[in-house]
Amino acid sequence: MTETIALVTGANRGIGREIAAQLAARGCTVLAGSRKPPGEPAAEPGPAGGRIHHVRLDVTDPADIAAAAAWVEASFGRLDVLVNNAGISGPLQEQTPSTTSVAVLREVFETNVFAVLAVTNALLPLLRRSPAARIVNVSSGLGSLSWLGSPASPVGGRPPFAAYPPSKTALNALTVQYAKELRPHRILVNSVAPGACATDFVNGLPFAESITRTAAEGAAVAVRLATLPPEAEGPSGGFFDDNGEVPW
C-alpha cells in the first residue's frame, strides 16, 4: 500500500490550501474539504503525481461530515492523514474579555474545537484502517498559555481576546487526549502553530501589514507532522512550530 490518502479541512484558501498543495507535491492523494468547493468531488492533477479531490465539507454540519466520511470510505476504503485546519477567528472586535458575549465564544468554539472532535470521530474508523495514520490539528501560538503569559514571547504583545486564543488552547488539550487514546493504534496526533501568515485570516488586524510570512511557510510544519514516516513512534501529543516544540 503505497498511496497516501490525506484529507485537509478548510482547504479552499490560505494555509489549508497550501497544506493540500504541499501534500499533493509529495505524491499524496489529497481530499481538499471546504464549504464551497469548485467541484463535488472533482479531481485535478497535483504536482509530483498526487491528485487533489475537492470535497464539500462544512465542519459544523453533521450531514456534511457524514456524507464526506461515506464518500471517503466508498472511494478509498481508508484514510491515512487528517489535517484539521478549518478554523475561524470570530469577530475580534467583540472579544475584549470583559465585554465578550457567550454567543461569540460559542461561535468560535463550534468551529475550532467541537467540529474538530466531530470530524475526527467520523473519520477514525477509516484512520484505524491505515497502517500508520497521522492527525494534525492546526492550532496557533495564541493557544500557548506560556507564551500568552510572557510579554517577551512571540505573541505576548497581542491584545487580549476571549474566544480565539482559548479555543486554540482547548484544541491543544483535545490533541493530547486523542494522542493518549490512539498511540496504541499507531495513530500519531499533534498540534501545530503555523505562525501569523499574510492570508485573508489576518485581514483587518492592526498588525496585519507587518506580516510577511507566507501561507506556504506556515503550512510546512503541518505537512512535516502529517508525513511522519510509517516507522516513526512519535512525536505524538505535542505542539510544534518551525523551531520545534511550543510550550503549553
PASEBA-1860 file (N, C-alpha, C; in nm, 3 decimals):
! residues 248
1> MTETIALV> 0.086/-0.118/0.000/0.000/0.000/0.000/0.090/0.123/0.000 ~ 0.105/0.187/-0.116/0.198/0.299/-0.127/0.127/0.434/-0.138 ~ 0.002/0.436/-0.179/-0.071/0.561/-0.195/-0.113/0.614/-0.058 ~ -0.085/0.740/-0.032/-0.127/0.805/0.092/-0.250/0.890/0.065 ~ -0.357/0.864/0.140/-0.483/0.938/0.127/-0.489/1.038/0.241 ~ -0.498/1.167/0.209/-0.496/1.272/0.310/-0.616/1.364/0.293 ~ -0.686/1.393/0.401/-0.797/1.488/0.398/-0.758/1.613/0.476 ~ -0.779/1.728/0.415/-0.748/1.857/0.477/-0.877/1.938/0.482
9> TGANRGIG> -0.917/1.982/0.599/-1.036/2.067/0.611/-0.997/2.213/0.590 ~ -1.093/2.292/0.547/-1.065/2.434/0.521/-0.957/2.453/0.418 ~ -0.962/2.372/0.312/-0.853/2.369/0.214/-0.875/2.456/0.092 ~ -0.971/2.543/0.096/-1.001/2.624/-0.022/-0.917/2.751/-0.030 ~ -0.849/2.787/0.077/-0.768/2.910/0.074/-0.666/2.909/0.187 ~ -0.577/3.006/0.181/-0.482/3.027/0.289/-0.393/2.909/0.319 ~ -0.369/2.887/0.448/-0.279/2.781/0.491/-0.333/2.644/0.452 ~ -0.463/2.624/0.462/-0.520/2.495/0.425/-0.496/2.459/0.280
17> REIAAQLA> -0.509/2.558/0.193/-0.484/2.534/0.051/-0.338/2.497/0.028 ~ -0.248/2.561/0.100/-0.106/2.531/0.086/-0.072/2.394/0.142 ~ -0.136/2.356/0.252/-0.114/2.221/0.306/-0.154/2.117/0.202 ~ -0.272/2.138/0.140/-0.318/2.044/0.038/-0.220/2.038/-0.078 ~ -0.172/2.153/-0.124/-0.080/2.156/-0.237/0.052/2.088/-0.204 ~ 0.104/2.112/-0.083/0.232/2.052/-0.047/0.220/1.902/-0.026 ~ 0.107/1.855/0.024/0.087/1.710/0.036/0.078/1.646/-0.103 ~ 0.008/1.715/-0.195/-0.001/1.663/-0.332/0.137/1.661/-0.397
25> ARGCTVLA> 0.219/1.760/-0.365/0.355/1.766/-0.420/0.440/1.650/-0.372 ~ 0.402/1.591/-0.260/0.472/1.473/-0.209/0.412/1.344/-0.262 ~ 0.318/1.356/-0.354/0.259/1.239/-0.416/0.134/1.187/-0.349 ~ 0.082/1.259/-0.249/-0.039/1.214/-0.181/-0.163/1.238/-0.267 ~ -0.264/1.155/-0.246/-0.397/1.185/-0.296/-0.466/1.268/-0.190 ~ -0.497/1.392/-0.222/-0.546/1.487/-0.123/-0.695/1.511/-0.143 ~ -0.768/1.503/-0.035/-0.910/1.534/-0.033/-0.924/1.670/0.031 ~ -0.947/1.772/-0.050/-0.948/1.911/-0.005/-1.091/1.949/0.033
33> GSRKPPGE> -1.117/1.951/0.161/-1.251/1.979/0.209/-1.275/2.128/0.229 ~ -1.394/2.174/0.188/-1.431/2.313/0.211/-1.582/2.326/0.195 ~ -1.634/2.438/0.246/-1.778/2.460/0.237/-1.824/2.487/0.095 ~ -1.736/2.548/0.014/-1.773/2.582/-0.123/-1.664/2.534/-0.219 ~ -1.656/2.403/-0.240/-1.553/2.351/-0.331/-1.585/2.385/-0.476 ~ -1.482/2.394/-0.560/-1.506/2.421/-0.702/-1.572/2.305/-0.775 ~ -1.564/2.185/-0.719/-1.629/2.069/-0.778/-1.664/1.970/-0.669 ~ -1.760/1.880/-0.693/-1.804/1.787/-0.590/-1.814/1.645/-0.642
41> PAAEPGPA> -1.722/1.560/-0.609/-1.584/1.586/-0.571/-1.497/1.576/-0.695 ~ -1.469/1.686/-0.759/-1.390/1.689/-0.881/-1.243/1.664/-0.850 ~ -1.176/1.592/-0.937/-1.033/1.564/-0.916/-0.952/1.643/-1.016 ~ -0.837/1.689/-0.973/-0.745/1.758/-1.063/-0.605/1.706/-1.038 ~ -0.520/1.705/-1.139/-0.383/1.658/-1.117/-0.311/1.748/-1.020 ~ -0.235/1.688/-0.932/-0.149/1.764/-0.842/-0.005/1.747/-0.885 ~ 0.086/1.825/-0.828/0.226/1.812/-0.864/0.283/1.679/-0.818 ~ 0.385/1.633/-0.885/0.460/1.513/-0.846/0.373/1.389/-0.838
49> GGRIHHVR> 0.268/1.384/-0.920/0.190/1.262/-0.928/0.073/1.254/-0.833 ~ 0.063/1.345/-0.737/-0.050/1.345/-0.647/-0.175/1.398/-0.716 ~ -0.289/1.377/-0.653/-0.414/1.429/-0.707/-0.489/1.499/-0.596 ~ -0.567/1.599/-0.636/-0.648/1.674/-0.540/-0.794/1.658/-0.578 ~ -0.872/1.608/-0.483/-1.017/1.596/-0.499/-1.082/1.701/-0.410 ~ -1.169/1.782/-0.468/-1.238/1.885/-0.391/-1.369/1.826/-0.336 ~ -1.381/1.830/-0.206/-1.493/1.764/-0.138/-1.568/1.866/-0.054 ~ -1.700/1.868/-0.067/-1.780/1.957/0.018/-1.773/1.910/0.162
57> LDVTDPAD> -1.732/1.999/0.252/-1.725/1.964/0.393/-1.732/2.089/0.479 ~ -1.851/2.121/0.523/-1.871/2.224/0.625/-1.855/2.152/0.759 ~ -1.747/2.183/0.830/-1.714/2.105/0.951/-1.813/2.125/1.063 ~ -1.903/2.222/1.051/-2.004/2.242/1.155/-2.137/2.178/1.119 ~ -2.142/2.108/1.006/-2.266/2.047/0.957/-2.257/1.895/0.969 ~ -2.331/1.834/1.061/-2.323/1.689/1.078/-2.354/1.611/0.950 ~ -2.447/1.660/0.869/-2.480/1.591/0.744/-2.363/1.595/0.648 ~ -2.294/1.708/0.638/-2.176/1.719/0.552/-2.067/1.623/0.599
65> IAAAAAWV> -2.046/1.619/0.730/-1.940/1.532/0.785/-1.970/1.386/0.752 ~ -2.094/1.345/0.775/-2.132/1.206/0.747/-2.119/1.174/0.599 ~ -2.161/1.266/0.513/-2.152/1.243/0.369/-2.007/1.234/0.323 ~ -1.922/1.320/0.376/-1.781/1.318/0.338/-1.715/1.187/0.382 ~ -1.745/1.143/0.504/-1.687/1.018/0.554/-1.733/0.900/0.469 ~ -1.862/0.900/0.431/-1.914/0.792/0.348/-1.848/0.793/0.211 ~ -1.824/0.911/0.155/-1.760/0.920/0.024/-1.615/0.871/0.030 ~ -1.543/0.909/0.136/-1.405/0.862/0.151/-1.401/0.710/0.161
73> EASFGRLD> -1.492/0.653/0.238/-1.495/0.507/0.252/-1.526/0.440/0.119 ~ -1.626/0.492/0.049/-1.664/0.430/-0.079/-1.556/0.446/-0.185 ~ -1.483/0.556/-0.181/-1.384/0.586/-0.286/-1.248/0.526/-0.258 ~ -1.208/0.520/-0.129/-1.071/0.481/-0.098/-1.060/0.370/0.009 ~ -1.165/0.355/0.089/-1.165/0.247/0.187/-1.085/0.272/0.313 ~ -1.012/0.381/0.318/-0.932/0.413/0.437/-0.890/0.560/0.429 ~ -0.827/0.608/0.535/-0.769/0.742/0.537/-0.638/0.733/0.613 ~ -0.533/0.794/0.558/-0.401/0.788/0.620/-0.365/0.915/0.697
81> VLVNNAGI> -0.417/1.028/0.652/-0.382/1.157/0.713/-0.508/1.242/0.725 ~ -0.526/1.302/0.842/-0.632/1.401/0.862/-0.568/1.528/0.915 ~ -0.585/1.637/0.843/-0.538/1.768/0.890/-0.660/1.853/0.920 ~ -0.685/1.876/1.048/-0.796/1.960/1.092/-0.748/2.106/1.088 ~ -0.767/2.166/0.971/-0.718/2.303/0.951/-0.829/2.407/0.961 ~ -0.952/2.371/0.930/-1.061/2.469/0.927/-1.072/2.539/1.063 ~ -1.081/2.669/1.059/-1.092/2.746/1.183/-1.138/2.887/1.154 ~ -1.190/2.952/1.257/-1.233/3.092/1.243/-1.175/3.173/1.359
89> SGPLQEQT> -1.158/3.302/1.334/-1.115/3.390/1.443/-1.234/3.444/1.519 ~ -1.350/3.449/1.452/-1.464/3.516/1.512/-1.445/3.667/1.503 ~ -1.544/3.745/1.545/-1.531/3.891/1.540/-1.437/3.940/1.650 ~ -1.312/3.965/1.613/-1.211/4.001/1.713/-1.245/4.131/1.785 ~ -1.315/4.221/1.717/-1.351/4.348/1.780/-1.452/4.328/1.893 ~ -1.512/4.208/1.899/-1.610/4.178/2.005/-1.552/4.083/2.110 ~ -1.419/4.069/2.115/-1.360/3.970/2.204/-1.279/4.028/2.320 ~ -1.298/4.155/2.349/-1.242/4.207/2.474/-1.305/4.127/2.587
97> PSTTSVAV> -1.225/4.062/2.672/-1.281/3.966/2.768/-1.397/4.020/2.851 ~ -1.388/4.143/2.897/-1.491/4.196/2.988/-1.623/4.226/2.919 ~ -1.623/4.225/2.785/-1.747/4.257/2.713/-1.787/4.149/2.613 ~ -1.714/4.038/2.609/-1.746/3.932/2.514/-1.875/3.861/2.552 ~ -1.958/3.833/2.453/-2.082/3.760/2.479/-2.056/3.610/2.471 ~ -2.142/3.535/2.538/-2.133/3.389/2.532/-2.157/3.341/2.388 ~ -2.239/3.414/2.314/-2.267/3.375/2.175/-2.141/3.376/2.090 ~ -2.056/3.476/2.108/-1.931/3.484/2.032/-1.841/3.367/2.071
105> LREVFETN> -1.832/3.339/2.199/-1.750/3.227/2.245/-1.798/3.096/2.184 ~ -1.930/3.074/2.185/-1.986/2.952/2.129/-1.957/2.941/1.979 ~ -1.969/3.052/1.908/-1.947/3.051/1.763/-1.805/3.005/1.730 ~ -1.706/3.059/1.802/-1.567/3.025/1.774/-1.536/2.882/1.815 ~ -1.583/2.841/1.932/-1.558/2.705/1.978/-1.627/2.602/1.890 ~ -1.740/2.638/1.830/-1.813/2.544/1.745/-1.726/2.496/1.630 ~ -1.653/2.588/1.567/-1.566/2.550/1.456/-1.430/2.501/1.502 ~ -1.369/2.571/1.597/-1.230/2.545/1.632/-1.209/2.427/1.725
113> VFAVLAVT> -1.314/2.385/1.795/-1.300/2.274/1.891/-1.402/2.164/1.864 ~ -1.530/2.198/1.873/-1.634/2.096/1.861/-1.630/2.028/1.724 ~ -1.608/2.107/1.619/-1.605/2.049/1.485/-1.485/1.957/1.466 ~ -1.374/1.989/1.530/-1.257/1.902/1.520/-1.288/1.765/1.578 ~ -1.356/1.764/1.692/-1.394/1.636/1.752/-1.492/1.561/1.661 ~ -1.590/1.633/1.606/-1.691/1.568/1.522/-1.629/1.509/1.396 ~ -1.543/1.585/1.329/-1.479/1.536/1.207/-1.385/1.420/1.238 ~ -1.306/1.435/1.341/-1.210/1.330/1.376/-1.282/1.201/1.409
121> NALLPLLR> -1.385/1.207/1.489/-1.456/1.085/1.527/-1.525/1.019/1.409 ~ -1.576/1.101/1.317/-1.641/1.044/1.198/-1.541/0.970/1.109 ~ -1.416/1.017/1.108/-1.316/0.958/1.019/-1.225/0.857/1.089 ~ -1.236/0.844/1.219/-1.149/0.750/1.291/-1.162/0.606/1.242 ~ -1.281/0.556/1.212/-1.285/0.418/1.160/-1.200/0.399/1.035 ~ -1.192/0.503/0.950/-1.109/0.495/0.830/-0.961/0.513/0.863 ~ -0.930/0.598/0.959/-0.792/0.616/1.001/-0.737/0.490/1.066 ~ -0.821/0.417/1.135/-0.776/0.293/1.200/-0.738/0.186/1.098
129> RSPAARIV> -0.786/0.200/0.976/-0.751/0.103/0.871/-0.614/0.132/0.808 ~ -0.559/0.248/0.840/-0.426/0.282/0.789/-0.320/0.216/0.875 ~ -0.209/0.171/0.815/-0.103/0.111/0.896/-0.032/0.211/0.986 ~ -0.041/0.340/0.955/0.029/0.440/1.036/-0.035/0.576/1.010 ~ -0.153/0.598/1.068/-0.227/0.721/1.041/-0.168/0.839/1.118 ~ -0.190/0.959/1.064/-0.143/1.083/1.126/-0.259/1.182/1.132 ~ -0.275/1.245/1.249/-0.373/1.353/1.265/-0.297/1.478/1.307 ~ -0.320/1.586/1.235/-0.257/1.714/1.266/-0.367/1.818/1.288
137> NVSSGLGS> -0.365/1.882/1.404/-0.460/1.988/1.435/-0.390/2.122/1.424 ~ -0.442/2.209/1.338/-0.379/2.339/1.317/-0.426/2.433/1.428 ~ -0.335/2.461/1.517/-0.362/2.547/1.632/-0.303/2.685/1.606 ~ -0.249/2.747/1.708/-0.193/2.882/1.696/-0.101/2.906/1.815 ~ -0.001/2.989/1.794/0.082/3.030/1.906/0.001/3.100/2.013 ~ -0.114/3.156/1.974/-0.202/3.219/2.073/-0.269/3.117/2.164 ~ -0.256/2.989/2.130/-0.310/2.885/2.217/-0.214/2.844/2.327 ~ -0.092/2.898/2.325/0.008/2.865/2.427/-0.011/2.955/2.549
145> LSWLGSPA> -0.048/2.897/2.661/-0.065/2.975/2.783/0.069/3.033/2.829 ~ 0.175/2.957/2.810/0.308/3.006/2.849/0.346/3.130/2.770 ~ 0.324/3.125/2.639/0.356/3.241/2.556/0.265/3.360/2.586 ~ 0.137/3.334/2.603/0.044/3.445/2.630/0.077/3.516/2.761 ~ 0.130/3.440/2.856/0.161/3.498/2.987/0.296/3.565/2.995 ~ 0.371/3.563/2.886/0.506/3.621/2.885/0.513/3.736/2.785 ~ 0.531/3.860/2.830/0.539/3.973/2.737/0.652/3.960/2.634 ~ 0.755/3.882/2.668/0.870/3.868/2.577/0.852/3.758/2.474
153> SPVGGRPP> 0.740/3.684/2.478/0.718/3.572/2.387/0.676/3.621/2.250 ~ 0.672/3.532/2.150/0.631/3.574/2.015/0.491/3.634/2.008 ~ 0.402/3.600/2.102/0.265/3.652/2.097/0.230/3.734/2.221 ~ 0.328/3.758/2.307/0.300/3.825/2.433/0.243/3.964/2.419 ~ 0.272/4.031/2.308/0.223/4.166/2.288/0.089/4.176/2.220 ~ 0.028/4.063/2.186/-0.102/4.066/2.119/-0.212/4.111/2.215 ~ -0.318/4.176/2.165/-0.428/4.219/2.250/-0.498/4.098/2.313 ~ -0.570/4.120/2.423/-0.644/4.009/2.485/-0.773/3.980/2.408
161> FAAYPPSK> -0.791/3.854/2.370/-0.913/3.809/2.303/-0.972/3.693/2.383 ~ -1.103/3.697/2.405/-1.166/3.600/2.493/-1.209/3.472/2.425 ~ -1.211/3.467/2.293/-1.264/3.349/2.224/-1.158/3.274/2.144 ~ -1.090/3.343/2.054/-0.998/3.272/1.964/-0.882/3.204/2.038 ~ -0.802/3.273/2.119/-0.692/3.203/2.189/-0.741/3.088/2.278 ~ -0.846/3.108/2.361/-0.893/2.995/2.441/-0.939/2.876/2.356 ~ -0.994/2.903/2.238/-1.037/2.791/2.153/-0.917/2.708/2.108 ~ -0.804/2.774/2.082/-0.685/2.701/2.040/-0.618/2.632/2.158
169> TALNALTV> -0.627/2.690/2.277/-0.579/2.620/2.397/-0.659/2.493/2.420 ~ -0.791/2.503/2.402/-0.876/2.385/2.416/-0.845/2.281/2.309 ~ -0.817/2.326/2.188/-0.780/2.234/2.081/-0.652/2.159/2.117 ~ -0.555/2.229/2.174/-0.431/2.163/2.216/-0.459/2.056/2.321 ~ -0.546/2.087/2.416/-0.581/1.989/2.519/-0.649/1.868/2.458 ~ -0.737/1.891/2.360/-0.804/1.781/2.292/-0.702/1.695/2.216 ~ -0.603/1.760/2.156/-0.497/1.688/2.084/-0.428/1.589/2.176 ~ -0.394/1.632/2.296/-0.325/1.544/2.392/-0.411/1.424/2.427
177> QYAKELRP> -0.541/1.445/2.445/-0.628/1.335/2.483/-0.641/1.232/2.370 ~ -0.653/1.280/2.246/-0.656/1.188/2.132/-0.524/1.112/2.122 ~ -0.414/1.181/2.143/-0.283/1.116/2.133/-0.271/1.003/2.235 ~ -0.320/1.026/2.354/-0.313/0.923/2.458/-0.396/0.801/2.420 ~ -0.515/0.826/2.363/-0.603/0.715/2.328/-0.552/0.637/2.207 ~ -0.495/0.708/2.109/-0.469/0.646/1.979/-0.327/0.597/1.958 ~ -0.234/0.631/2.047/-0.097/0.585/2.028/-0.087/0.433/2.017 ~ -0.161/0.355/2.098/-0.153/0.209/2.083/-0.197/0.159/1.945
185> HRILVNSV> -0.271/0.243/1.872/-0.318/0.206/1.739/-0.228/0.262/1.629 ~ -0.109/0.310/1.667/-0.011/0.367/1.573/-0.065/0.489/1.500 ~ -0.154/0.563/1.566/-0.203/0.689/1.512/-0.139/0.801/1.592 ~ -0.058/0.883/1.525/0.011/0.993/1.591/-0.071/1.121/1.574 ~ -0.088/1.195/1.684/-0.173/1.314/1.685/-0.094/1.431/1.742 ~ -0.086/1.539/1.667/-0.011/1.656/1.712/-0.081/1.786/1.673 ~ -0.047/1.893/1.746/-0.091/2.028/1.712/0.025/2.105/1.652 ~ -0.007/2.201/1.566/0.097/2.285/1.508/0.057/2.432/1.516
193> APGACATD> 0.158/2.515/1.527/0.140/2.661/1.524/0.205/2.712/1.396 ~ 0.127/2.744/1.293/0.186/2.785/1.166/0.243/2.926/1.166 ~ 0.212/3.003/1.270/0.257/3.142/1.275/0.162/3.233/1.200 ~ 0.172/3.362/1.226/0.087/3.460/1.158/0.132/3.474/1.013 ~ 0.043/3.441/0.921/0.076/3.444/0.777/-0.009/3.549/0.706 ~ 0.042/3.598/0.597/-0.027/3.701/0.519/-0.138/3.636/0.437 ~ -0.251/3.610/0.502/-0.367/3.550/0.437/-0.492/3.631/0.472 ~ -0.605/3.593/0.415/-0.731/3.662/0.447/-0.764/3.655/0.595
201> FVNGLPFA> -0.711/3.554/0.662/-0.744/3.531/0.803/-0.703/3.651/0.890 ~ -0.595/3.719/0.854/-0.545/3.829/0.938/-0.590/3.966/0.888 ~ -0.665/3.969/0.778/-0.711/4.098/0.727/-0.789/4.174/0.834 ~ -0.759/4.301/0.847/-0.831/4.384/0.944/-0.764/4.393/1.079 ~ -0.667/4.306/1.105/-0.596/4.314/1.232/-0.499/4.433/1.229 ~ -0.477/4.497/1.344/-0.392/4.617/1.345/-0.248/4.590/1.303 ~ -0.202/4.465/1.318/-0.064/4.432/1.284/-0.053/4.358/1.150 ~ -0.163/4.350/1.074/-0.165/4.269/0.951/-0.060/4.315/0.850
209> ESITRTAA> -0.041/4.445/0.837/0.050/4.494/0.734/0.195/4.458/0.762 ~ 0.226/4.424/0.887/0.364/4.390/0.921/0.396/4.242/0.900 ~ 0.295/4.162/0.863/0.314/4.018/0.847/0.369/3.989/0.708 ~ 0.482/3.924/0.702/0.544/3.889/0.574/0.553/3.738/0.552 ~ 0.521/3.660/0.654/0.527/3.515/0.642/0.419/3.468/0.546 ~ 0.455/3.377/0.455/0.359/3.330/0.356/0.280/3.210/0.407 ~ 0.167/3.184/0.341/0.087/3.067/0.375/0.166/2.939/0.351 ~ 0.248/2.938/0.247/0.331/2.820/0.218/0.428/2.793/0.332
217> EGAAVAVR> 0.487/2.898/0.387/0.578/2.882/0.501/0.502/2.830/0.622 ~ 0.383/2.882/0.645/0.304/2.836/0.759/0.259/2.693/0.746 ~ 0.235/2.648/0.623/0.186/2.512/0.600/0.292/2.406/0.626 ~ 0.419/2.444/0.616/0.527/2.344/0.616/0.529/2.258/0.742 ~ 0.506/2.317/0.859/0.513/2.239/0.982/0.400/2.136/0.988 ~ 0.281/2.172/0.939/0.170/2.077/0.936/0.201/1.961/0.844 ~ 0.260/1.991/0.728/0.294/1.886/0.632/0.400/1.793/0.691 ~ 0.497/1.851/0.761/0.602/1.767/0.821/0.543/1.667/0.920
225> LATLPPEA> 0.452/1.712/1.006/0.392/1.621/1.104/0.296/1.523/1.038 ~ 0.232/1.566/0.929/0.137/1.479/0.858/0.208/1.367/0.783 ~ 0.336/1.385/0.754/0.408/1.287/0.672/0.520/1.219/0.751 ~ 0.503/1.209/0.882/0.599/1.131/0.960/0.603/0.989/0.903 ~ 0.720/0.932/0.889/0.731/0.800/0.823/0.658/0.691/0.900 ~ 0.617/0.586/0.832/0.540/0.478/0.897/0.610/0.417/1.017 ~ 0.742/0.415/1.015/0.815/0.352/1.126/0.828/0.443/1.247 ~ 0.785/0.570/1.235/0.801/0.665/1.345/0.713/0.627/1.463
233> EGPSGGFF> 0.771/0.629/1.583/0.695/0.603/1.705/0.644/0.733/1.767 ~ 0.681/0.843/1.713/0.641/0.973/1.764/0.702/1.080/1.677 ~ 0.683/1.205/1.714/0.615/1.252/1.835/0.463/1.235/1.824 ~ 0.400/1.236/1.940/0.254/1.236/1.946/0.213/1.307/2.074 ~ 0.107/1.388/2.064/0.063/1.465/2.179/0.146/1.589/2.201 ~ 0.212/1.637/2.094/0.297/1.755/2.106/0.240/1.875/2.033 ~ 0.310/1.988/2.052/0.270/2.116/1.994/0.396/2.175/1.932 ~ 0.394/2.201/1.800/0.517/2.234/1.729/0.501/2.353/1.636
241> DDNGEVPW> 0.612/2.427/1.619/0.622/2.525/1.513/0.751/2.499/1.437 ~ 0.794/2.593/1.355/0.915/2.573/1.274/1.038/2.543/1.358 ~ 1.041/2.594/1.480/1.160/2.584/1.563/1.159/2.466/1.660 ~ 1.053/2.385/1.654/1.045/2.271/1.745/0.922/2.280/1.833 ~ 0.934/2.230/1.955/0.819/2.227/2.046/0.782/2.367/2.095 ~ 0.652/2.391/2.099/0.598/2.514/2.156/0.551/2.483/2.299 ~ 0.582/2.567/2.396/0.538/2.540/2.534/0.386/2.549/2.546 ~ 0.332/2.465/2.631/0.187/2.469/2.651/0.145/2.599/2.717
END
